[in-house]
Amino acid sequence: MKQPLSKPDHTRQAKLEAFNRLLTIMDELRENCPWDKKQTLETLRHLTIEETYELSDAILERDLTEVKKELGDLMLHNVFYARIASEANVFDIKDVLNAICDKLIERHPHVYGDVTANDEATVKSNWEKIKLKSGNKSVLEGVPKSLPPLVKAMRIQDKARGVGFDWEKKEQVWEKVEEEMREFKNEFNVETDEPIDKQKAMAEFGDLLFSLVNYARFIDIDPEEALERTNKKFIKRFQYLETESAKDGKKMGEMTLTEMDEYWEKAKRM
């Protein structure tokens, strides 16, 4: 079996010292700060989720200074969770780090073993097979239940693809999108005034979104990132509308749609 690769790194000692400094500060805060003393795994949970989204925002904005800051916040949370667990004699940061190291070595037999994998698809396929051998009853067990639905759809499809359950060509996926669009349109009865069966329409809309996520994955677009970029674009344009119309003495809620659309078009041109 191959051994983990080791490359000369003249800054390794500095990195270890910085991590040791964080561990020391964490211990001091846990023992001396009233707020830190009170925290539990549960109270930190929502803060960790918030920090993760802040990191996501910084990445999308390409603000590397903020990325560094948010990574630090998340690193603190990791150390904090491990410290709390160590107080209950469950595990500590050493156990956490060794566990992820062992997992990485196990999941990369093409690096640390005798398996051959020359492309990303083969690597992912190997991952899913290894997980099943490790006791997972389903390929989809690794998809967290609390993931936002759009991200969850992407992960579900990606994992299914890892074991070969996928379309062969993007044209097939697009045909599915068009099929789901027709079915969604039919449920809405757009050509008539017949009442809408909301539950059926919702089900068809979900199918349509799922198929669009699938197509995005096929053409290498992250649908969650794409939607978030559109959200940010809309916010900037809408705030331009608010600011510029106020300069002209106009008030939101009192303008006509035509008046607002003039500012919107200006925002688009900018």
N, C-alpha and C positions, 0 to 999 in steps of 0.2 A: 504494500500500500504506500502511495506517495505521502510524503510529509508536507505539512503546511509550508508554503513558500515563505522565505524570510529575506527581505531586502534591506540593505543598509539604510538607516534613517537617522540622520544626525540630530533631528528634533524630537526623537522618541522620548528621551529623558524629560524634555520640557513638557511634552504632552502628559506624561505620567505624573509629573509634579503638579500640573494644573488640575488633573483629575483628583489627585490626592488632596489638593487645596479645597476643592469642592466638597469632598467627603468630610473633611475636617470642619468646614463651615456648617455643613448640614448637621453634623453631630452637635455642634455648639448651639445652633438655633433650636434644635429639637429639645435640648436640655435647658435652655435659658430664655427663649422667647415665648411669651404667653400664647401668641397666635399659633406658632408652629407646634407647640405642645398639644394643642387641641385637635390638630388635623388627623383625619382618618383616611383610609382608602376611599371611602364613600364621599367625604367632603372634598377631596382633591379631584374626584372624577370629572365634575362639570368644568372645573378650571382647566384640566388637561385638554378637554374637548375644545374649549375656547382658545387655548394656546395653539392647538393644532390648526384651527381655522385661521388664526392670525399668521401662522407660518405659511399657510396656503396663499393668503392674500399677498404676503411679501414676495412669494415666488412669482405669482402672476404679475405683480408690479415690477418685477426684476429689481427689487430694492435689496441688494446684497447686504447692506448694513442692517436692515431689519431682519433679513434671513438669519444672520449671525445672532442677533438678539433673541429671536424666537427659538432658535435651536438651543440656545443657552437655557431658556425657560423650560423647554421640554426635557433637557438633560437634568435640570434640577428636579423636575417631577419624577423622573426615573429613579434618581437617587433617593428622593423622599419616600416613594413607595417601598423601595428596598429597605430603607431604614425602619419604617413602620413594621414591615414584615419581620425584620430581624429581632425586634422587641418581643415578638410573640414566638420567637425561635422557629419560624417557618422557613425562611430563607433570607439571605443577605445579598448585597450587590455582587459579591464573588460568585454566588450560585447563579445569579441572573446572567452574568457575563459568560461563565463557563457553559451554561445551557445554550446560549445563542451560538457560541463557538462550536459546540458539539453538533448543533442543528445545521449550521452552515457546512460543516465538513460532511455530514451525512447527506445533505441535499445536493452536494456537488461532487458526485463520484467521478465525474469527468475531469476534475481537478485533483482530487485526493484519492482516487481509486483507479480502476482499470476500464471504466466506461468511456466510450467515445461519444462526444456530442459537439458537432461542428456548427450548429446554428441554434438560434434562440428557441425555435419551436421544439426541438429535441430536448433542450434543457427543461422547458416547462412540462413537457410530457413526462420526463423522468421524475420531476418533482411530484406530480400527481400519483405516479405509480409507487413512489417511495412512501408517500403519505398513507396510501391504502395498505401497504405492507406493514406500516407502523401501528395499524389498528383502526384507522378511520373507516367507518362503515360507508361513507358517501364522499364522493369527490367534492360535494358542495358543503361539507361540514366546516370547512375553513372560512366560509363567508359569514362575517359577523352579523347577527340578527339586527343590531342597532345601526347598521350602516344606512346613510341616506338612500332612499330608493333608487335614484339615478346611478349612484356609485355601485349599489348592490347589483343592479341589472348588469352593469359592465363586468363585475367580478364573477357573477354567475356564468355569463357567456364565456368569459376567458377561461374559467376552470373547466367548463364542458368542452371547450376547444382543446384543452390540454390532453384529453383522452380520446380525441378524434371525433367528437360529436359536434359537427360544424358544417356549414355550407362549403361548397367547393369553389364557387366563383361569386364575385361581388354582384354580378348581374342577377343571380338567383336571390340574393338578399334584397336587392332593390325591387324585384318582382313581389317579394313578400311585403315590403313596405307599401307598395301600390295596392296590394290585396287588402291589407289592413286598413288603408285609407278609405277604400270603397266600402268596407264593412262598417267603419265608423260613420261615414257619411249616410249610409242607409239607415242606421239607428237613429240619426237625427232627423230623418224625413225632411230634408231641407227644401224639397219641392212642394211640400204640403203644409197644412196647419195642424196635422195630427199631433197629439200629445207625445212627448218624448218619454221613453222608458229610461229613466236616469241610470238605473243599475246596469242595464245592458250597454248603454252609451258609455258609461264609465269603464266597463270591462273592455269594450272595443278600443277606447282611447288608450287604456293601459297596454293593450296588444300593439297599438300603433307606436307608442313611445318605445316599447321594448324592441320592436323591429327597427326603429330609427337608431337606437343605441347600437344594435347589432351591425347596421350598415356603417355607422361611424367607426366602429371598431375595425371593420373590414378595410376601410380606407385610411386607417391609422390616425383617426381624430379622437381625442378624448372628449366625449360628450359633456361631461361635467365641467371641464375647463372651458369648452366652447360656450356653454350656457352662462357660466360665470362671467366670461369676457363680454357677452352680450348684456348681462345685467349691469356691469360697470359702465358700458357704453351708454345704456339707457339713462343711468343715473346722471352721468356727466351732461348729457344733452338736456335732460329735464331740468337740472339745476341751472344750466345756461338759460333756459326758457324763463325760469323763475327770476333770475338775477337781472337779465336784460329787460324783461317786461316791467319789472319794478323801477328800473332806471327811467323808463318811459312813462311812469306814473300809472301803470296798469296793475290790476290785482288779479291774482289767481282765483278762479271761481266766478269771476265776473266777465272774463273774456270769452269771445265766441271760439269755437273750434278752429275756424278759419284764421283768426288772429293768432292763436297759439301755434298753429301749424307754420306760420311765417317765421316765428322764432325757432321752431324745430328744424326747419329747412336750413336756416342760418347755422345752427349748431352742427348739422350734418356736413355743411360745406367747410366748417372749421376743423 
